[in-house]
Amino acid sequence: MVERASPLGGGFRPGSHGDFADGSGVTISEVLKGSIVEANAWPGKEKALAESISATCRLRLPALPGNGAASREGTCAFNIGPGRFLVSGMDEALAGDIIAAIGDETGTVTDLSHGRTVLSIEGPRVEWVLAKLFALDFSLAAFPVHAGRATAHHDVFVQIQRRGEKRFELYVFRSFARAFAKTLCRAAEDVGYTIR
């Protein structure tokens, strides 16, 4: 099988960067997902969509907007709007499984696997760094584990999911991934960052 080339290029090199007076504040890395899909429900079919995704991915996913999120063994799904979910996993067959599970009467599914890049950022200063880029409350109370948000930074659309108390995954358009990764690194310079 042909391996996908990273859109991040040679400038995204492993190592330590920025101000390390107090150690590394965050670690940034690319996450290689096998499948990334967006599923959208027709009006009135939000519950059926959430149930189909839950069954296919073996997740407990509520249909309510704003709090529908779940994760299990590398597969995750989160609500990005009313009746809309972003689903990702390491298995390349997941996209096809979701497309097959959601019938035309329930909604639509778009395979974004080759159109998105996922960056992980984690560490003790992760909320500080992300708050420099996005007008969101990144506190654990306002943005709980598994929850997701759709937002933008200077016209670059980003979907963010909290994957742990101090870990987030950021989904960006593949064509903007290199520029966005540089922006993320610049935002982390004052706390020190490590690229893995």
N, C-alpha and C positions, 0 to 999 in steps of 0.2 A: 504494500500500500504506500502511496505517496505521502510523505510527511509535510504538514503545513509549515511554511516558513513564518517565523515571528515577524510581525510588522514593526517591532520595536527597534530593529536594526542594531548596528554595532555600538551605538552610543549608550545602550542600556547594558552596561558591563557589571558583573558581580564585583562587590567590594564595598568599602566604607567611604562615605562622603560627608561633607558639611562640617559643622561644629561638633566635635566630639569631646568637649570639655566635661560633659556629664554622661558620656557614653552615647550609644545609639538610641534615639527616641523612637524610631520606627524602622521596620523592615519592609521593603517593597519588592514584589516579585510578580511574574506573569503566571497565571493559572491556565493550564491547557485543558479546556473542557472538550469532551467528545461531542456533546450536543447542547445547543442553546435554542430554545423555541419561545415564541410569544403566542399565547392562546387568548382569544377574545370571544366572549359569549355574545350571542344575539340577545336583544332585550328580553328579559324574563327567563333566560336560560343560565343565569349566573351560578345557581346552585348545581345544576347538571354539569356545567363545565368544571367546577371545583371537585365534584364527585368523580368525574372521569379522570382528572389529573391525579387525584388522590389514589384511585384504584390502580392506575397504570404505574405510578411511581412509588406506590406503597407508602404514602404520606398521609398525615391527618391535616387536611387543608380546609379551613373555613371559607365560606363564600363571601363573607362580608368585606367590603372595601376598606383598605387601610390597615387591616390586621391579619389578613390571610397570608400566612407564611409557615413553612415547615422545611425541615432538612433531615436527611437520613443517609448515612454511608455515602457521602459524596454527591447525592442527588438533592437539589433544593428547588423550592418554588416560592415565589413571593408575589404579592398583589401589587400591581403598578398602576392601578386605576380601577374604576367600577367595572367588574366583569373582565378584568385583564390580568393575566399572570405571566411572569417570566419564569421559565423552567429550564434548569441546566443540570447536567450530570456528566460523569466521566465516560459513560457508555455511548458510543457512536450510534447505536441502534435506538437510543431513547427517543430521538426526534421522530423516527418512523413509527415507533410504538404509540406516541402521543397523537400523531396525525391519524393513525388507524383507529384509535380509541374515541376520538371526538368526531362525531358525525356532523354532516352538513346542517342538520336541524339544530345543532347545539351552538355552533360557532365556527370560527376559523383558526387555523394554526399556521404560523409562518416559521420556517426553519431559518434561524439566524446564525447557525453554527459557523459559517465562513464569513460572516459579516460583523462579528463582534470580537473584541479582545477583552479579556478579564485580567484586571490587576488586583493583587491582594496588598493591603497595607495593614500592618499590625504593630503593636508595641505600646508602651506606656504613654506616649504623646500623640497617639493616632487621632483622638478627638480634636486636639488643638490644631493639627495639620489640616484635617478635613474642614474644620470651621473657617480656615483661611480662604478656602475655595468655594464653599457652598453656604448659602443662607439657611441652614438647617440646624436644629438642636440635636447634637450628636450624643447627648447624655443618655445613659442606659435607661433612665426612666421614660424619656421621650422617644427613644429609638431602641426598642428591646431586641434581644438576640433573635435572629431569623427574619426580623422585619425588613422591609425594603422601601425605598423611595425612588421616584423618578424626578430628576432635576436637570440643571444645566450649569455649565461654567463657560461664560463668554461664548454662547451659541454651540458649545460642545455638549450634546445630550449625554447624560450619564445616568445609569440605573445602579443604585447602591443597595447592597444587602449587608446587614450586620451578621457576621458568621460566628462571632464570639464576643466576649466582653471587651476585648481590645483588638478585634480583627474585623475588617470590612473587605468586601469584594466589590469592585467597580467595573461595570460593563460599559464599554465605550465602542463607538463605531470603529471598525478596523482602520479605516482611512484616517482617523484622527488619533489613533493610539500612540504613535510616536511623539507627536506634539503634546498630547495630554500627559504622557509619562514624564516628559521633561518638565512640564508645569508642576506635576505632583512632586517631583524631586526638588525643584526650586522651593516649593512651599515647605519642604522638610529640612532645608539646609540649616536653619537656625537651631534645630533640635538634634541634628546628626541623623543620618539614615544609612542603612545597609541595603544594597541590592543583592538579592539572591537569585 
